[in-house]
Structures are given as structure tokens and as C-alpha cells.
């Protein structure tokens, strides 16, 4: 089983499919050490039409959380100063 997790600021998508189907349909003609899961509108529509791809989307609602820009700024400040 292959799983792909993609998170954005508003939602997370989890895709599940067999490794055989992934390699056959999305893996490309040559074996690679790493693969990319395209998020282009054409690719997303293709995944949605593929009956072998299971997909769930979980939406995020920020209530009392850091904004992405402030979190990233703090993260880099900590990383560079420590």
C-alpha cells in the first residue's frame, strides 16, 4: 500500500493506493529513489477519477494557533540562533 499525505494551510489530503497501481499509473517509465505526487489541477482531477485511489480530506480551522508566517519566523530564528 502506498500513502501520500499533503497538507496546506486549510486542509490535509490523504491518498491510499496499492504500490502496483502507483507504479503502473503514476510512477513513470523508470524506477526512481523518490517520486513526486503532483498537486496540479489536472493531476488532482485524475486522482479523483481513479477508482483505485482512496482519498480523504480533513479541513483545518484555526482557533488559537500561530499563523504560518509567525511560526516559520520563530522556527528559523530558533534554528539559526541555537
For each residue, the residues with C-beta under 8 A, 3 or more apart:
1: 16 17 18 19
2: 16 17 18 19 22
3: 14 15 16
4: 13 14 15 37
5: 12 13 14
6: 12 13 15 37 39
7: 11 12 13
8: 11 12
9: 60 68
10: 59 60
11: 7 8 57 58 59 60
12: 5 6 7 8 57 58 60
13: 4 5 6 7 55 56 57 58
14: 3 4 5 55 56 57 58
15: 3 4 6 37 47 53 54 55
16: 1 2 3 53 54 55
17: 1 2 21 22 50 52 53 54
18: 1 2 21 22 52
19: 1 2 22 23
20: 23 24
21: 17 18 24 25 52 53
22: 2 17 18 19 25 26 27 35
23: 19 20 26 27
24: 20 21 27
25: 21 22 50 52
26: 22 23 35 37
27: 22 23 24 31 32 35
28: 32 35
29:
30:
31: 27
32: 27 28 35
33:
34:
35: 22 26 27 28 32
36:
37: 4 6 15 26 43
38: 43
39: 6 43 44
40: 43 44
41: 44 45
42: 45 46
43: 37 38 39 40 46 47
44: 39 40 41 47 48
45: 41 42 48 49
46: 42 43 49 50
47: 15 43 44 50 53 55
48: 44 45 53 55
49: 45 46
50: 17 25 46 47 53
51:
52: 17 18 21 25
53: 15 16 17 21 47 48 50
54: 15 16 17
55: 13 14 15 16 47 48
56: 13 14
57: 11 12 13 14
58: 11 12 13 14
59: 10 11
60: 9 10 11 12
61:
62: 65 67
63:
64:
65: 62
66: 70 71 74
67: 62 70 71
68: 9 71 72
69: 72 73
70: 66 67 73 74
71: 66 67 68 74 75
72: 68 69 75 76
73: 69 70 76 77
74: 66 70 71 77 78
75: 71 72 78 79
76: 72 73 79 80
77: 73 74 80 81
78: 74 75 81 82
79: 75 76 82
80: 76 77
81: 77 78
82: 78 79
